[in-house]
Structure formats: C-alpha cells, structure tokens
Amino acid sequence: MARWEGPSREGPSHKLTSETKTMNWVPRHTYRNERGQTLTEFAMILPILLLVLFAIVQLGIVFNQYVTLTDAARAGARKAVVSRQAASPASVTTTAVRNSAANLDQSKLGVTVASTWTQGEDVTVTATYPYQISLLGLVVKSGTLRSQTTERIE
C-alpha cells in the first residue's frame, strides 16, 4: 500500500502515485463560472442597505428636531425666570422659544407657559413639535416630540 508523503524539509515531495493523486485531488474552479455572482449578491443586498441608510437619515433628522426643541424649551425657561416684571412674561417666553427654534416650522411649534409669576415659584415651559419617519414615501412612525423645562423664578 502506497503511503502519502507530505512536503519534506527540502521542499515539496514530487513522488506521486496513483493513490496519492486521488487523495489530494481538488477540483479547480474557473472564475468564468462565478463571474456574475458578486454582482448578483450586491444587487440583492442593495435595497436593504438603502433602506437602512434612509432610516438612519430620517432618525437623524428627528433627533436634530428633538435637540432643537429641548434647547428652545430651556432657552424659553431661562428667559421666563428673568422676565417676571415684564408686561407680558408669557409672550416674552414664547418669543424666546420660537427664536431659539428658528430652524423648525413655526406653524407646527407649540409652546405653553405655566406660572403664577411670583418670585420663588416655578415656571414650566413646554414645547411640542410633530414628527414623522417615512421610508420611500411610507410613514413608518409619527407622533409628537415634547420637551418640558421647569425653573424657579428670580
């Protein structure tokens, strides 16, 4: 019985018998058989990748709107605590919120101010803004972003 001799220290073994040829034989693949495989796999995964990309962009837009809304509510509350003696502190506060949220659609921005306007009491500023996440024209999720800030009147 023939025995397989692997590579020796001097280099690969060139002693091949009929038995070693069948044991070590690996079929060769030509690239012509797999020419379009990569392109086909890419075409299959591309729509999924694009949907994920569009979803990331949409979530980024909504997150930006939320951060803007939160900052606007904070800016309005800060303006409210120092505007106690103004003729209309609620309108001054609302204006501060709207000015801080300049890149949001002002017609959709909702602002409420609640306070007794007494020194030492709290003022609560709430800002709301609608959002919707749509992928390829289909609305996946919609709702209202809400941010509320409470501070003590000076």
C-alpha positions as CSV (number, residue, x, y, z in Angstrom):
1,M,0.0,0.0,0.0
2,A,1.3,3.4,-1.0
3,R,1.8,6.0,1.6
4,W,1.4,9.7,1.2
5,E,4.4,11.7,1.7
6,G,3.8,15.3,2.6
7,P,6.2,18.1,2.0
8,S,9.7,17.5,3.3
9,R,12.1,19.9,4.8
10,E,13.9,20.1,1.4
11,G,10.7,21.2,-0.4
12,P,7.5,19.6,-1.7
13,S,7.5,15.9,-2.4
14,H,7.3,15.0,-6.1
15,K,6.7,11.3,-5.5
16,L,3.2,10.8,-6.7
17,T,1.5,7.5,-7.0
18,S,-2.0,6.8,-8.3
19,E,-3.3,6.6,-4.8
20,T,-1.8,9.9,-3.7
21,K,-3.3,11.6,-6.7
22,T,-6.8,10.6,-5.8
23,M,-6.3,11.6,-2.1
24,N,-5.0,15.1,-2.8
25,W,-7.0,16.0,-5.9
26,V,-9.0,19.2,-5.5
27,P,-11.1,20.3,-8.5
28,R,-10.1,23.6,-10.0
29,H,-12.8,26.3,-10.2
30,T,-12.6,28.7,-13.0
31,Y,-13.7,32.3,-12.5
32,R,-15.8,32.1,-15.6
33,N,-18.4,30.0,-13.7
34,E,-18.7,32.7,-10.9
35,R,-18.4,35.8,-13.0
36,G,-21.7,37.4,-12.1
37,Q,-22.1,36.0,-8.6
38,T,-20.7,39.1,-6.8
39,L,-22.8,41.5,-8.9
40,T,-25.9,39.4,-8.2
41,E,-25.3,39.3,-4.5
42,F,-24.7,43.0,-4.4
43,A,-28.0,43.6,-6.4
44,M,-29.8,41.5,-3.8
45,I,-28.5,43.3,-0.8
46,L,-28.5,46.9,-2.2
47,P,-32.2,47.6,-1.5
48,I,-31.8,46.6,2.1
49,L,-28.7,48.7,2.5
50,L,-30.5,51.7,1.0
51,L,-33.5,51.2,3.4
52,V,-31.1,51.1,6.4
53,L,-29.3,54.3,5.1
54,F,-32.6,56.2,4.6
55,A,-33.8,55.1,8.1
56,I,-30.6,56.4,9.6
57,V,-31.0,59.7,7.8
58,Q,-34.7,60.0,9.0
59,L,-33.7,59.2,12.6
60,G,-31.0,61.8,12.4
61,I,-33.5,64.4,11.3
62,V,-35.9,63.6,14.1
63,F,-33.1,63.6,16.7
64,N,-32.0,67.0,15.4
65,Q,-35.5,68.3,15.8
66,Y,-35.7,66.9,19.4
67,V,-32.4,68.5,20.4
68,T,-33.5,71.8,18.9
69,L,-36.9,71.6,20.7
70,T,-35.1,70.8,24.0
71,D,-32.8,73.7,23.7
72,A,-35.7,76.0,22.8
73,A,-37.6,75.0,25.9
74,R,-34.5,75.6,28.0
75,A,-33.9,79.0,26.5
76,G,-37.5,79.9,27.0
77,A,-37.5,78.9,30.6
78,R,-34.3,80.9,31.2
79,K,-35.9,83.9,29.7
80,A,-39.0,83.4,31.8
81,V,-37.2,83.4,35.1
82,V,-35.7,86.8,34.5
83,S,-38.8,88.3,32.8
84,R,-41.1,88.3,35.8
85,Q,-41.6,92.0,35.8
86,A,-42.2,92.3,32.0
87,A,-45.7,93.4,30.9
88,S,-46.4,90.0,29.4
89,P,-43.8,87.5,30.6
90,A,-45.7,84.6,28.9
91,S,-45.4,86.2,25.5
92,V,-41.7,87.1,26.1
93,T,-41.1,83.4,27.0
94,T,-43.0,82.2,23.9
95,T,-40.9,84.5,21.7
96,A,-37.7,83.3,23.2
97,V,-38.7,79.7,22.5
98,R,-39.6,80.5,18.9
99,N,-36.4,82.4,18.3
100,S,-34.3,79.6,19.7
101,A,-36.1,77.1,17.4
102,A,-35.7,79.1,14.2
103,N,-35.0,76.1,12.0
104,L,-38.3,74.3,13.0
105,D,-41.6,75.1,11.2
106,Q,-43.0,77.8,13.4
107,S,-46.6,77.0,12.4
108,K,-46.2,73.5,13.9
109,L,-44.3,74.5,17.0
110,G,-46.5,74.5,20.1
111,V,-45.4,76.5,23.2
112,T,-47.2,76.6,26.6
113,V,-46.0,78.6,29.7
114,A,-47.4,77.9,33.1
115,S,-46.6,80.0,36.2
116,T,-48.0,82.3,38.8
117,W,-45.2,84.8,38.1
118,T,-44.4,85.1,41.8
119,Q,-40.8,85.3,42.9
120,G,-39.6,82.0,44.1
121,E,-42.3,80.0,42.3
122,D,-41.7,77.7,39.4
123,V,-42.3,78.4,35.7
124,T,-42.8,75.5,33.4
125,V,-42.2,75.8,29.7
126,T,-43.4,73.1,27.4
127,A,-42.6,72.9,23.7
128,T,-44.1,70.4,21.3
129,Y,-43.4,69.6,17.7
130,P,-44.8,66.8,15.4
131,Y,-42.5,64.4,13.7
132,Q,-42.9,61.5,11.2
133,I,-40.4,59.0,9.9
134,S,-41.1,57.9,6.4
135,L,-39.2,55.5,4.2
136,L,-39.8,55.6,0.5
137,G,-43.0,57.6,0.9
138,L,-44.5,55.3,3.6
139,V,-44.9,56.7,7.0
140,V,-43.4,54.3,9.4
141,K,-43.8,56.2,12.7
142,S,-45.3,59.5,13.6
143,G,-46.0,61.4,16.8
144,T,-45.2,64.5,18.8
145,L,-41.9,65.4,20.3
146,R,-42.3,67.1,23.7
147,S,-39.8,68.9,25.9
148,Q,-40.5,70.4,29.2
149,T,-38.3,72.6,31.4
150,T,-39.1,73.9,34.9
151,E,-37.1,76.6,36.6
152,R,-37.5,78.9,39.7
153,I,-38.5,82.5,39.1
154,E,-35.9,85.0,40.3
